[in-house]
């Protein structure tokens, strides 16, 4: 079975600073996909970034980037130049065989 | 944005009553999912569907049933609601191809008194 662990229930960061959210997962599969989703207070689930396990290059999307360490089964999210609108719950997700497995989330607060 | 509509958006009901939540999509995606979201648990899969009349159980399926008679609609039913089923319920859809993410509806907040 696949499991996803987010060990930081809550984090905070000063506006304009950089913050890294951790995610680890456990799987015996080789070809899978990883995602970070953001859930602001509006409750919408918004895709932030995705990573294919067969790609060594880390994915980036504007201020968001990942550090994907396949051997360590680690998939952290780095947010640069944090903005007030980044305040949200962040969920790490693992996908294999059209099933998704989510972590318990990290609540990020950006402080003005 | 993916065309996913959940109804109702909010519902309050009493223990023992039947409840049906509806998820409607306009994307013609093959896969549809129902999750519940609770503090400290993240999103947990209740049931999912991989086609019309094709469904399977997820991690927390006890007390829930689903039906999918059309590609665009996926219904979640609580036959006899209990207070432990108070939660926020999310529907999601995804295409049948690798690396495609799930797209989520806006959620239904269900309170069972």
Contacts between the chains, C-beta under 8 A, distances in Angstrom:
chain1	res1	chain2	res2	distance
A	6	B	42	7.9
A	31	B	98	7.8
A	33	B	98	6.9
A	33	B	99	5.0
A	35	B	101	5.4
A	43	B	88	7.0
A	43	B	106	6.5
A	43	B	107	5.1
A	44	B	104	7.1
A	44	B	106	6.1
A	44	B	107	8.0
A	45	B	90	6.7
A	45	B	92	7.7
A	45	B	104	3.8
A	47	B	101	4.9
A	47	B	103	7.6
A	50	B	99	6.7
A	50	B	101	5.9
A	52	B	99	5.6
A	91	B	42	6.1
A	91	B	43	6.9
A	93	B	102	7.8
A	95	B	99	7.8
A	95	B	101	7.7
A	98	B	31	5.6
A	98	B	50	7.0
A	98	B	94	6.7
A	98	B	96	7.1
A	99	B	45	7.3
A	99	B	48	7.3
A	100	B	33	7.4
A	100	B	45	7.4
A	100	B	92	7.7
A	100	B	94	7.9
A	100	B	102	5.7
A	102	B	35	7.9
A	102	B	42	4.6
A	102	B	43	4.3
A	102	B	44	7.7
A	103	B	42	5.7
A	104	B	40	6.2
A	104	B	41	6.2
A	104	B	42	4.1
A	105	B	42	5.2
